[in-house]
């Protein structure tokens, strides 16, 4: 069913309560998600975005209950990944000549996905479309998070339709941010940013400054995933500006894998040492083999430093840690520190390898790390605790 947002705007999307992973299995979505599509009625009618392909027929059926499809004058595609454009083929079979407004790159992507010669109208920043009493203004949002992304601003209702920017994988029947748990929704927004938008933070920062300079009055920000920002909508724009600027809190994340619990014991002793020196610092430990990788990456994004640990296995580090480090490298995080640690039986190569991977991921090494042979006894655990103390002191000096 649709939901009336304003006298002129209806939400006609799909809430996906069952979604647990996204982008294949690359992203966990513990709170589900939604595919938000919006219908604007003025003298002319515009549909903004569609839904994910598995729900295309359901989307068209419900849209027909809302409006005669032939009354739709324009289709606005802010971003054309299949979770947003997936219902386009089904829709265009019903209204084949309807113009599709998108960026030039957006047209290229739609053609690449669906191999159809539809009626494309390319737009760029500052271009407008008059619907009667309403004017839509288009703003390119390149790499937030695809090359084709754009934002559509509706002047009469003071709404930003922002697509992936400012969204969250978060299912909510109430739609609005003032009717859900604020911390939960903001956490999902940060997880979304950390795992999807963080690699493009320099572009995010510039675009946010451009948006703020435009001084557009905003009563609502309507993304294409998750809740709508209705109460103090610009709070998420300001939060994006903070996240894009080498974001960190006073937190250290310790992420490790362990074979016979030796590396775990080292991690816990190191954590104790850090807390001895800086008890105000939040220290979080995660066994990467058992924890959700996207949740761990979100905590690393939130942190000022990362300690990464692994036993040495076949002259290397563990499979779970290797996967995390590969994903971490892709996030291109800035101004974070780190070091490696781990136990070993004979070669002890993992720590050196992990230090190199930290540097490849853009982390500044605090020191060469710590490695210990076999199962740590009380003396070795004392050394690990002292290592944690020294790690915390060095971070204080580097600040």
N, C-alpha and C positions, 0 to 999 in steps of 0.2 A: 504494500500500500504506500501511497505517497504521503508526504508530510508538508504542510504549508509553513514556510519559513517567514515569508512576508506576503502582503497582498499580491505581489507580482512573482514571487519565487517559490517553487515547490521542490522538495527533495524527492527524487524518483529512483534512488539507487538500490543497492542490495546489501543487507547486513549478513556477514558470513560468520556465524557463531562457531562453526566447526573447523575453521582454518587453523592449523597448527604449524605449518611451515610455508615459506614463500620463496620465490625465486628458486624453484626446485626444492632442495633441502638446505639452501644457503642461509636462510633467515628463519629463526623461530618466531612464532606468533602465538604466544601462550594465551593471549586475551582475544583471539579472533581478529577480525578486521571488518572493513566495509568498503564498498566500491560506490563512491558518492557521485551521483549524476544529478544535474539540476535543470529544471525547466523554467524558463523566464517567459511570462506572458505580458506583452504590451500590444501596441498596434501590430507589431510583428512578434513572432515567437521564435525563441532560440533554445536549443538543447545544448547544455554544456557537459561534455564527456559522456561515456557510456559505462559499461561494467565488464567484468572479466568474462572471457569467452564461455566457460561452462554454464553461465547464467544468461546467455544471450536470448534464448527463446522465452524464458521467464520474464526477462527485462522487457522485451517487446510486448508480451501479453499484458503486463501490468501498465506499460506506457499507453497502450490502446485504451485501457480503462480510464486513463487520465485525460487523454486528448485524442482527437482524430489525427493520425500521423501526418495526414496531408496538410494540416494546419501548421506544421513545423516549417518555418521559413529558412532557418539556418542551423547548422550543426557546428558547434565550437569544440575543437579538439585541442585541449591545452597540452596534452602529452599523449604519446601514442604507443606506449608499451601495452601489451595485450590485456593487462588487467584494467586498462581504461578504454582501449579501442576494440576490445574483443567482440562487442555486440554490433559493431559497425556493419559487417557484411549482412547480418540479418536485418538491420534497420534499412540499409540501402536497397535491399530487395523490395522493401515496401515503398520507399520514396527515393527512387534512383537518381533523380536530377537535383536533389537538394544540395546547395553549396556547403562544402566543408571548409571552415575557416581554421587555418593552422599555420605554423611557420613553414618556411621553405623546406627546412630539414624535416619537419613533421610530415609534409607531403611525401618526401623521399622514404621515410620510414613506413608510412601507411602503404605505399606502393610495394615496398619490400616485403611487408607482411602479407598483403592480401592480393597483390597483383591485379588490381582493378583500376580502370581509368575513370575515376569519379570526378565530380565537379569541384576541383580544389581552388580555394582562394587563399593565397599566401599573404600573411600579415607580419608586421615587424613592430618594434616598440613605438608607441605613439599613434599607430593606426587606430581608427575608430569604426564602429558599426552602430548606426542609429536604429533603434527599434520603435521609435515614437517619442514618448516622454523619457525614454531611457537611452543613454549612450553607453556602449561598451568600449572600453579602451584596453588595448592589448599591450602587454609588457613582456618582452622576451626574458626568459629565466634560464639561459643556456647553462647546462650542466647542473641544474637543480632538479633532477639529477641526470637527465639525458640531454643531448644536444638540441632536441626539438622543444624542450619544455618552455611554456609561457604561462603568464597569469592574465586573467581577464577581470577588469575592474568595472563594476556596475555603479554608475553615478547616482541614479535615483534612489537606490536602496543602500548605497555606501557599503557595498560588499566586494571583497576580494575573493575570486574563485582561483585558488592557488595551486590546484592539483597536488603533486607530491610534496611540494614545499609546505611546511607547517603541519603535516599530517602525522598520523600514528597508526600502527596496526592495533586497533582497539575497537572492539564491537560494543556498541551501546544503543539500546532501544530509544533512549531519550534524546540522542544526537548532540545536545549542547554541553559545553564544558562546565556550566554552572549547575548541572544536575547529575554529575558523576563525581567520583572521588578524585579531587584535584591532583593529589600526589601521584596516584596511579596513572592518570592520563598524562601528566608531565613526565613521569618515568618512561612511559611508552614513547612519548615524543623524543626523549633523549636517546632511547635505544634506537629509534628510527634514524635519528640524525647520526649517531655514532657509527652505525653499521652501513648506512646508505649514502649519506651526504658528506661525511667527514673528509673523504678524499678530495672534495671540491671546496674546501673551506675558504680558500682565497677568493674564489668566485662568489661564494655565498656572501662573504663579507662585503665585497664591492656591490653586489646586487642589493643587499640590505641598505647600504648607504644611499644607493640610487633611489630605492623605494621611499626611504624616509625623506629624501630631498624633494620628492614629488609632492609631499604634504597632502596626500590623499586622505580625506576624512573616511574613517573606517568604523562601521558599526558591527561588522561580522566578517570573519575569515572562514571561508568554506573550502577546506581541502578535499582531496578525493579519497582519502582513507581516514577513518576514525571520526572523532568528535569535531563539532563545529565550534570555533572560538567566538562566543557571543558575549560573555562577560569579560570586560577588559581585553578585547581581542588582540591588541598590539603587544600584550605580554609575551606572546610566542615569537613575535618579530624581534623584540629586545632579547629574548633568550637565544634566538638564532645568532644574533650579533655576538653574544658572549661565547656561545659554543664554537663559533667560527674563528675566534681570536685565541688560538692556542690554549683552549680551555683546560683548566685543572682545578681541583679542590685539594685540601690538605689530606690526601689519602694515598696510601701505598697498597698496591695489589700484589699479592704473592700467588703466582699461578704455577702449578707443578703437576707432574705425573710421577708415579712411584711404582716400583715393581714389588719389593719386599718391605715396604714401609720406611725404608731408610731415608729417602728423599723427603717424605712427609715429615719425619721427625726433625730433619734439618730445617724444613720450612717453619715448623712451629717454634723451634728454638730461635730462629732468626726473627720471627715476629715478636717474641718476648723481648728480645734485645732492642728492637725498634721502640717498643712501648716503654722500655726503661728510660730512654732518652727523651722521646717526644710523646708523652702519654695522650696529648690532645690529637695526635694524628690518627685518623681512622686506618686501621690495617685489616685487610680482608684476604682470606686464604681460599683458593679454589683448586680442587683436584680436577684438572682439565679433562681427564678421561671420563669423569662422571658428570661434570657440570655442563650446562648449555653453553656452547661456544660464544653465541651472540651476547648472552648475559655477561660472560667474562670480559668480552671485548668492550662492552658498555662500561664496566667497572674500570678497565684500563683507560678508556677515554676520560673517565671522571678523575683519574689519579694523576699525581705529579711524578710517580715513579713506579716501575715494575721490576719485581724480582721473579725471574723465570727459572724453574728447576726441572731437571730430568735426570734419571739414572742413565748411565752409558749402556746402550744396547747395540751389540754388533758394531762397535766403534762409532756409534752415532747416538742421537737423541731419540726420544720416543715418537711414535706415529702421531699421537694426540697433540703433543707439543709442536711437532712439525706443521700440522694443519693450522694450529692457532697462530704460529709465527707467520705463515704464508698469508693468512687473512689480515694479520696485524700490519704487515708490510704494505698491503693494499690500501689501508686506511690513511697512510701518510700523516700520522699525528706529529705535532710540532712541540718542541720545548719540553720533552719528557726525558727522564733519566732512567737508567736501569742497570742491571747486572744479572749474572747467571749463577746458579749453584746446582749441586747434585752429588749423588753418591756413585761409586763405581767399584768394579771388581778388579779389573786389570788395566784397561787402556785409559779410561778417564777423559775421553775426547769430547763428551757432550757439552761441558761447560764452555770450552773455547768456541765450539761451533755456535752455541747459543749467544755468546757475546757478539760474534760476527753477525748473526741474524738480527740482533737488537740494533746494531749499527746500520745494517741495511734498511731497517725499518725507521731510521731517523732518530733513534734514541741516543742520548749521550751516556757513555759508560761512566758509572761512578767509580768503579774499580774493576779488577780482573775477576771478581767473583770468588767463590769458595767451592772446593770439591774435596770430598773425604772418602776414604776407601772402606768398603764393607759396611757393617752395621755400626752406627755411631754409638759409642759408649758415653758415659757421663762426661768424660773429659772433652770428647769431640762436640757434644751438645753444648758444653760451656763455650767452646771456641765459636760455635755457630751463633750463640747468643751474643758473644762479644762482637762477632762480625755484624750482627744486626745493629748493635750500638754504634759501631764505627760507620756503618752505612747511613744511619740517621744523622750522625754528626756531620758527615761529609755533605749530605743534602742541605743541612742548615748553612754550611759554609758556602755552598754553591748558589743559594737563594739570593 
